[in-house]
């Protein structure tokens, strides 16, 4: 009857109410209600409207497969700016949080955070708790390094590479890529900065340290069950002049022509993969750039799109 009404009805109505009226006019028994007819049509898939298919979100840290499989830990870092103590200095806070274990760290400091301060803080943190497998960092010049010329690997990236940690640079607004550190930033602001009145920087640092210690104690079981962190060897020192080795990962979105920007250079990916996510792995040992396709709908399927030869020229690092 739905098909017949859609083809022959003067009004063209063929929904549940139209079917009910037509059956009633023809005195067809039994006569189910319009709601029952609508449920029958929905069960048969005979409705014009279609419900939006809501697929499950990809697992946390899905861009590197090792992190999604919980074989490696991932530490995220970010700087919170624009904090001012009344009658005191301007404050910035370097925050860090691990993905699987929830291991938190915070360093409130005066004035602007520099790459040297970030490196010193990360060295202190990793000596105490060990090294993760991956470290997503912000695209700010503090973490990335200067952008005046291509193929520049900054101080923070060299720190990660020197001890086998893969730095990951994530495109802004990539869904869920930085949610862990952003959530921690917001929670810490509410529980430490907005909850108390801080008279001095030292008072803020003490309050922040008490919060971090209590949070680590609260998450002790989760931290213990997280992927194993590797210890920093005794006597290790950062050599900024050594040639960087290992991998650097960039999570990027291709443009309208199927290209991405990596290391200050425009790289061709695929003319058919436009405005889509890709994972760009720069292998510094093999002088190779490998680009993998990323899809939130199928996070485990990350095929290789293209492989390029690219050697970074060795330059003296300006300290």
N, C-alpha and C positions, 0 to 999 in steps of 0.2 A: 504493500500500500504506500510506503514511503516513496518508492521508485515511481509508482503510478502517479501520485500527487505531484512529484517534482516534474514529471513530463507533461501531464495533462491538466493540472489545476489552473484555473483562470488567474488566481493570485500568485501561484507558484510556491505557496507555503507547503512545506512537507515535514514540519517538525512534530513533536509529540502532541501538542495541542491540536494541530490540524488533523493528525491521524485519529485522535480521539473523537473529534467532531465528525469526521467522515464515517467512522465505525458506528457512532451513535445515530447518524442520519440513515444509515443502511440497516440499522437494527441488528447488528452483528453481535452475537453472544459467544463467549463471555466478553464483557466490556471492561478491560482494565483501566485504571485511572491514568491521567496524563503523566504523572510522576512515574508510575510503573512502566509505561511505554518508554519514557525517557531512559530509565535504567536498562531496559532491554536493548534499546538502540546503542547505549554506551557500552554495554557488555559485548555487543556484536561489532563494535568499532564502526558504527554507521552514522556517527555524528560528523557534521562539517567542521566543527572546531577541534583543535588539537591541543592537548595540554603540553606545556613546556617540559621537556625531559631534563630533569636536574641530575646531572652526573656527579658522582662523588668527587671531592677535591683530591688532587694528587697528594701523596704523602709529604710530610715536612722535609725540606731540603732535597726535593726530587731532582733538581738539576744535575748534581753528581750522583750517579747510580750507587756508589759506595755509601754515601750518606743515607740515601733512601732505604738501603738494605740494612742500616744500622751496623755497618762494619767499621765506619770511621765517624769520629765526632766532628762537629762543626762549631766554631766560635765566631760570633758576630760582634762587631764593635761599631760604635757611633759616638758622636760628640753632641751634647746638648748645649746650646748657646743661649745668650741673652738673659742670663740670671744676674741679678744685682742685689747685694746685701745692703739694706738701708743704712746709709752713712758709711758704707764700706766699699770694698772693691767689686768689680765685675767678675763673675764666676762662670767658668765652663766646666762641664763634667764629661769625662770619658767613661762610657759605659760598655760593659761586655757581658755576654750571656752565651752559654753553650746550648745547642739545640736539643740534644737528647737528655742530658743530665740536668740542665737548668742551672749550671754553675755560674753564679753572678759575680761581677766585680765592678767597682766604681771608683773613680779618682777625681774628686773635686779639686780644681786648681784655679789660680788667679790668672787673669788676662787670657790671651789666646793660646789654645793648645797648638803646639808645633809638632812636626814630625819627630823631632828628637825626643820630646816628652812622651809621645805615643810609643815610640820604640822602647824607651826605658820602662814604661809601665807594662808593656807586653812581655818584656824579658823578665821582669819581676813576677808577673803572673804565671808564666810558663815554668820558671824555676820552682815555683811553689806547687803547681798542680800538673805540670806536664804539658806536652804539645798535642794539639788536635791534628786531625788529618787535613781539614780545610778551614779557611778563615775568610768569610765574606766581609768585605770592607766597603766603605762608602766611596763614591766617585769623586769626593772632594780632593783637592790637590794635596792635603795633608797625608792622605793614604795613597793616592795614585801617583803623586809626583808632579813636577812642573810639566805644562803642556806646550812649552815654547817650541819644541821640536819633536819629531816622531821617535819611536823606539826607546822611550825613556822608561826605566824601571826605577821607581822611587825607593826611598829608604825603608818604608814599612814592608813593601813587597820583597826587598832584598833580605830583610830579617826573616820573613816567612820562608823564602826559598833556601836560605842558608841552613835551615834545620828540617827540611823536607815537608814543610807545610805549604799547601797549595792555596795561594791567594785567589779569591773569587770576586770579580767586580760585576755587580748586578745592575742592569739597567733600571733607572728610576721607574716606579709604578709597575714593575713586574709583579703580577698578582701573587701575594703571599711570600715573596722571596725574602723580605726583610721584616716580616710580621713579628718574629720572635724578639728582635732587638727593639722594635718600635713599641711593642707591648711592655717590655721591661722599662723603657724610657718613661712611658706614661705612668706605670705603677710606682716607680721610684719617685717621680715628681710628686705624686699624690701622698705617698707614705713618708717621705723625708722632707722635701722642699716645702710643700704647702701645709703640712701637718704641724710643723713647729716654726717658731720665730728664731732665726739664727742671728746672733749678735756679731759673729766674726767667722772668718774662713776656717779657723781651727775648730770652732764649735760645729760648723757644718761638716767638716771632715770626720770628726768624732761621731756625730750622729749617723752619717752615711756608713761608716765602718761598722757600727753596731747593727744597723739594718742588714748589711750584707752578711755579717756573721750569723745573725739570727736566721736569715733566709737560707744560707748554706746548711745550717743545722736542721731546719725544717725540711729541706730536700735531700737529706743525707742518703736515704734509701735510693732515691732516683739517681743521684750522682754516682752512687756505688754501682748501680746496674747499667750505667751508660757505657758505650764503647771505650776500650782502654786508651788512656792517654800515654804517650811516650815521654820518658824522662829526658831532660836536657843534660847532656854529658858534662861532667865536671871539667872546669877549665875552659869551657867554650867561650869564645869571644867573637863578636860580629866584625867581619872584615868587609867593609863596603866597597873595597876595590877589587874583590874577587869576582870572577865572571859568574853571573847568576846561572844556576842550574835548576832543572826541574820543570814544572808546568805552571802556567798562569792561565786561569779560566776567565772568560768574559761571557756573561749572559746578555745577549743583545737581541734587539728586534730589527729585522730587515726593513729597508725603506721601500719606496714605491718602485725602485728599479732592482730590488733583490740584492742590495749591498749593505754592509755593516762597517762601522768604524772601529778599528782595533789598533792600539798602539799609535794613535794619531794618523793612521792610514786608512783609506777606503778599500775594502776587500770585497770582491764579487763572490756571491754565494750561489744563488740559483734564481734565474729570471722568473721561475714559476712559484717560488716561495716568498711571497711579498707580504710585508707587514706581519711577519710571524716570528716567533721566538727561535733562537738558535743558541747552542753552546759552542763557543770558540775556544779551543784548547791550543795554547801556544807552547809547543815543546821546545825548550831552550837547548836540550841536549841533542836533539835530532834536527834542529833548525827547520821545524815543520809546523804549519798551522792546520789543524783539523777542525772542521765545522760540522756539528751534528744537529739534526732537526729535533725540535722540542714541541710536544703537543700535550696540553693539560689533559685532554681527553684520553690519551694513551701515554702516561708518563714513563712506562717501562720501554716503550718503543722509541729509541733514539738512534736512527740510522745515520751513517756518515753521508753527508751531502757532497763535500769536496775536501781535497787535501792540497795544500800549497806549500811550496818551499820558500822559506823566509829566514834569513840570518840577521840577527841583531848585531850591529857593529859594536865592537868593544871600545868603550870610551872610559876615561878616568871619571870616577864619580866625584862630583863637586860637593864637598862637605861644608 
